[in-house]
Amino acid sequence: MSHLDVNKIREDFPILKRKINNYPLVYFDNAATSQKPIQVIDAIVDFYENHNANTGRAVHTLSQEATDMQQVAREKVAHFINADDKEVVFVRGTTEAINLVAYSLGLHTLKKGDEVLVSVMEHHSNIVPWDIVSGLSGFTIKYVNVKSDGSLDYKDFENKLSKKTKLVSLTHVSNVTGAINDVKKVSKAAHEYGALMLVDGAQSVPHLPVDVKELDVDFLAFSGHKMLGPTGIGVLYGKTGLLEKMTPFQGGGSMISQVSFNKEHDQCDVSFAGLPGKFEAGTPDISGIVGLGASVKYLEQIGQNEVLEHEKRLTNYAIKKMQEIQKVAIFGHSDESQSSGIVPFNVEGLSSHDVALFMDNYGIAIRSGFHCAQPLHQIFNLQSSARASFYIYNTFDEIDRFVDILKQVV
């Protein structure tokens, strides 16, 4: 039922051998964070055991090795999304990447009368930064609606897009429903009005092919920990011309070209480093960068098309099984061809947390709560939702186990 050799893939993930409450672990919380293959773990250990030093600050061997490893990882990430390596800025994750754009671009260039379009399906990380910065700069935020199935209302988007729109910020894949948005279509429409396009790729880059040139997006934000990599490392892609014009988000070491005082020592002159160093203040998460490079290599060997197709098969299989259970309600997924490996659901009469705790008793890890997307839950009139999310190491047998326990919950 799958083109992937899932059993072979599972051998690379040590944690999948663990038991929870004396039951084999079934990990269905991949939208929150993915597990790590031994190749990524070994890459991080190798860095600390054999190459640990700061980057770009010394001429000794260890520093040169660390610097080279960081650059190799940057080139791997750039190739993965079809970007130039100087367009890849390392940050802590999707949240920091979006904040970087909100403050470096929004705070300094947007003003009263300008508009930013954001959808109501967004993760809080793509809502709150714009809300904060709009209070500082005075621009207006317009929120694009979703349909009853959780998919983007493209007609509402077109109605709210205008010459006042300066930036559109949209998730590529909903972290609640798995709905895949047509960001290429949205980006084309935004550019026709002279607006920029930022894409939250936290749920897309790990799971499907993402080509920034083909999509023609201006910014792309994503996190390493959702794509087999370490926590605390992520990426902001930005078009070269835009990044060159933007003011740095943070100041400190490494991001400067020169700092000097005048003779009276009452004025300071600062010039910034070139891309991407201009936006990478301070000591980077070098081991995280190395680990991210290893995770990208792992995914490239599998192929993102294979990843997406495997997840779609798992998702469709799970939905059909779950629909047979009375008192189980599934949200979204009106178009199976435009959804990724996420299934949001609830059990009538139970909170999502009750369902998740019951599942955990049998070693099954799912998510419960708002998933940092309260506005979308308000659209669905939900207090919260349970969420099962899949990845390359999940199997149809695991879904069968999950469904059996779900029947017991009911």
Residue pairs with C-beta under 8 A, 6 or more apart in sequence:
1 313
1 317
1 396
2 309
2 310
2 313
2 396
3 306
3 309
3 310
4 302
4 306
4 307
4 310
4 392
6 310
6 392
6 393
6 394
6 395
9 302
9 392
9 393
10 16
10 393
10 395
12 37
12 38
12 39
12 298
13 35
13 36
13 37
13 38
13 393
14 38
14 41
15 25
15 27
15 35
15 36
16 25
16 27
16 35
16 393
18 25
19 25
19 363
20 360
20 363
20 365
21 360
21 361
21 362
21 363
22 363
23 362
23 363
23 364
24 363
25 363
25 365
26 363
26 364
26 365
26 394
26 398
26 401
26 402
27 35
27 365
27 393
27 394
28 364
28 365
28 366
28 388
28 389
28 390
28 394
28 398
28 402
29 365
29 366
29 367
29 387
29 389
30 226
30 341
30 389
30 390
30 391
30 394
31 175
31 178
31 203
31 226
31 342
31 367
31 371
31 387
31 389
32 226
32 367
32 371
32 389
33 225
33 226
33 231
34 206
34 225
34 226
34 227
34 228
34 391
35 228
35 391
35 393
36 228
36 229
36 230
36 291
36 295
37 228
37 295
37 298
39 294
39 297
39 298
40 228
40 229
40 230
40 291
40 294
40 295
40 298
41 291
42 294
43 290
43 291
43 293
43 294
44 230
44 287
44 288
44 290
44 291
44 294
47 66
47 69
47 286
47 287
47 290
48 287
51 62
51 65
51 66
51 69
52 62
52 66
52 286
52 287
53 60
53 62
53 63
53 65
53 66
54 63
54 66
54 283
54 286
55 63
55 66
55 67
55 70
55 283
55 284
55 286
56 63
56 67
56 254
56 277
57 63
57 254
58 64
66 286
69 286
69 289
69 290
69 293
70 284
70 286
70 289
70 290
71 85
72 293
73 289
73 290
73 292
73 293
73 296
74 85
74 88
74 90
74 276
74 289
74 293
75 85
76 293
76 296
76 297
76 300
77 88
77 235
77 292
77 293
77 296
78 84
78 85
78 87
78 88
80 205
80 296
80 299
80 300
81 205
81 210
81 211
81 212
81 220
81 237
82 211
82 212
82 213
82 214
83 212
83 213
83 237
84 240
85 276
86 240
86 274
86 275
86 276
87 237
87 238
87 239
87 240
87 243
87 275
87 276
88 235
88 236
88 237
88 276
89 97
89 100
89 235
89 236
89 237
89 238
89 243
89 275
89 276
89 279
89 280
90 233
90 234
90 235
90 276
90 280
90 284
90 285
90 289
91 97
91 100
91 233
91 234
91 235
91 236
91 279
92 232
92 233
92 234
92 285
93 202
93 223
93 224
93 225
93 231
93 232
93 233
93 234
94 123
94 125
94 200
94 201
94 202
94 221
94 222
94 223
94 234
95 125
95 234
96 234
96 236
97 219
97 221
97 222
97 234
97 235
97 236
98 125
98 126
98 129
98 169
98 198
98 200
98 221
99 129
99 249
100 236
100 249
100 279
101 198
101 219
101 221
101 236
101 238
102 129
102 130
102 132
102 133
103 129
103 133
103 249
104 246
104 247
104 248
104 249
104 279
105 167
105 196
105 242
105 246
106 116
106 129
106 130
106 133
106 134
106 137
106 139
106 167
107 133
107 136
107 137
108 246
108 247
109 166
110 116
110 133
110 134
110 137
110 139
110 166
110 167
111 137
111 138
111 139
112 137
112 138
112 139
113 139
113 140
113 164
114 139
114 140
114 164
114 166
115 139
115 140
115 141
115 142
115 162
115 164
115 165
115 166
116 130
116 134
116 139
116 140
116 141
116 142
116 165
116 166
116 167
116 168
116 169
117 141
117 142
117 143
117 144
117 157
117 160
117 161
117 165
117 167
117 168
117 169
117 170
117 190
117 195
118 126
118 127
118 130
118 141
118 142
118 143
118 144
118 168
118 169
118 170
119 143
119 144
119 145
119 146
119 152
119 157
119 170
119 171
120 143
120 144
120 145
120 146
120 375
120 376
120 379
121 146
121 150
121 152
121 171
121 174
121 176
121 177
121 179
121 373
121 375
121 376
121 379
122 169
122 170
122 171
122 200
122 373
122 375
122 376
123 171
123 175
123 200
123 202
123 371
123 372
123 373
124 372
124 373
124 374
125 200
125 202
125 372
126 169
126 170
126 171
126 200
127 375
130 141
130 169
131 141
133 139
134 140
134 141
139 166
140 164
142 160
142 165
143 375
144 152
144 153
144 156
144 157
144 160
144 170
145 153
145 156
146 152
146 153
146 376
146 379
147 153
149 177
149 179
149 331
149 332
149 333
149 334
150 174
150 176
150 177
150 179
150 331
150 332
150 376
150 379
150 380
151 177
151 179
151 181
151 332
151 334
151 335
151 338
152 170
152 179
152 181
152 182
152 186
154 182
154 185
154 186
157 186
157 189
158 189
161 168
161 189
161 190
161 193
161 195
162 193
163 193
163 194
165 190
165 193
165 195
166 194
166 195
166 196
167 190
167 195
167 196
167 197
167 198
168 186
168 187
168 190
168 195
168 196
168 197
168 198
169 198
169 199
169 200
170 181
170 183
170 186
170 197
170 198
170 199
170 200
171 181
171 199
171 200
171 202
171 203
172 180
172 181
172 183
172 199
172 200
172 201
172 203
172 204
172 205
172 210
173 179
173 180
173 181
173 203
173 204
173 207
173 208
173 340
173 342
174 181
174 203
174 332
174 342
174 373
174 376
175 202
175 203
175 342
175 371
175 372
175 373
176 331
176 332
176 342
176 344
176 371
176 373
176 376
176 377
176 385
176 387
177 331
177 332
177 333
177 339
177 342
177 344
177 376
178 203
178 315
178 332
178 333
178 339
178 340
178 341
178 342
178 343
178 344
178 389
179 332
179 333
179 338
179 339
179 340
180 204
180 208
180 338
180 339
180 340
183 197
183 199
183 215
183 217
184 214
184 215
184 216
186 197
187 197
187 199
187 215
187 216
187 217
187 218
188 216
190 196
190 197
191 197
191 216
196 218
196 219
196 242
197 216
197 217
197 218
197 219
198 217
198 218
198 219
198 220
198 221
199 215
199 217
199 219
199 220
199 221
200 221
200 222
201 210
201 220
201 221
201 222
202 221
202 222
202 223
202 226
203 226
203 340
203 342
204 210
204 222
204 340
205 220
205 222
205 226
205 227
206 222
206 226
206 227
206 228
206 299
206 307
206 391
207 304
207 307
207 308
207 311
207 340
207 341
207 391
208 304
208 305
208 307
208 308
208 340
209 304
209 305
209 308
210 220
210 304
212 220
212 237
217 237
218 238
218 239
218 242
219 236
219 237
219 238
219 239
219 242
220 235
220 236
220 237
221 234
221 235
221 236
221 237
222 234
222 235
223 233
223 234
223 235
224 230
224 231
224 232
224 233
224 234
224 235
224 288
224 291
224 292
224 295
225 231
225 232
225 233
227 292
227 295
227 296
227 299
228 295
228 298
228 299
229 288
229 291
229 292
229 294
229 295
229 296
230 285
230 287
230 288
230 291
230 292
231 288
232 285
232 288
233 285
233 288
233 289
233 291
233 292
235 292
236 279
238 246
240 275
243 275
243 276
243 278
243 279
244 275
246 279
248 255
248 272
248 278
248 279
248 281
249 279
249 281
250 279
250 281
250 282
251 270
251 281
252 281
252 282
253 281
253 282
253 283
254 273
254 277
254 280
254 281
254 282
254 283
254 284
255 272
255 273
255 277
255 278
255 279
255 280
255 281
256 270
256 271
256 272
256 273
257 271
257 272
257 273
257 274
258 269
258 270
258 271
259 268
259 269
259 270
260 268
260 269
261 267
261 268
261 269
262 269
272 278
299 307
302 392
307 391
307 392
308 340
310 392
311 340
311 341
311 390
311 391
311 392
312 336
312 337
312 339
312 340
312 341
314 341
314 390
314 394
314 396
314 399
315 333
315 336
315 339
315 340
315 341
315 342
315 343
315 390
316 336
317 396
317 399
318 343
318 388
318 390
318 399
318 402
318 403
319 330
319 333
319 336
319 343
321 399
321 400
321 403
322 328
322 330
322 343
322 345
322 403
322 406
323 330
325 403
325 406
325 407
325 410
326 410
327 347
327 348
327 349
327 410
328 345
328 346
328 347
328 348
328 406
328 410
329 345
329 346
329 347
329 348
330 343
330 344
330 345
331 344
331 345
331 346
331 380
331 382
331 385
332 339
332 344
333 339
333 343
341 389
341 390
341 391
341 394
342 387
342 388
342 389
342 390
343 387
343 388
343 389
344 385
344 386
344 387
345 385
345 386
345 387
345 388
346 352
346 355
346 382
346 384
346 385
346 386
347 354
347 355
347 386
347 406
347 409
347 410
350 409
351 368
351 383
351 384
352 368
352 369
352 383
352 384
352 385
352 386
353 368
353 369
353 384
355 366
355 368
355 386
355 406
355 409
356 366
356 367
356 368
356 386
358 405
358 408
358 409
359 365
359 366
359 402
359 405
359 406
359 409
362 401
362 405
364 401
364 402
364 405
366 386
366 387
366 388
366 402
367 386
367 387
367 388
367 389
368 384
368 385
368 386
368 387
369 384
369 385
370 377
370 384
370 385
371 385
371 387
377 383
377 384
377 385
388 402
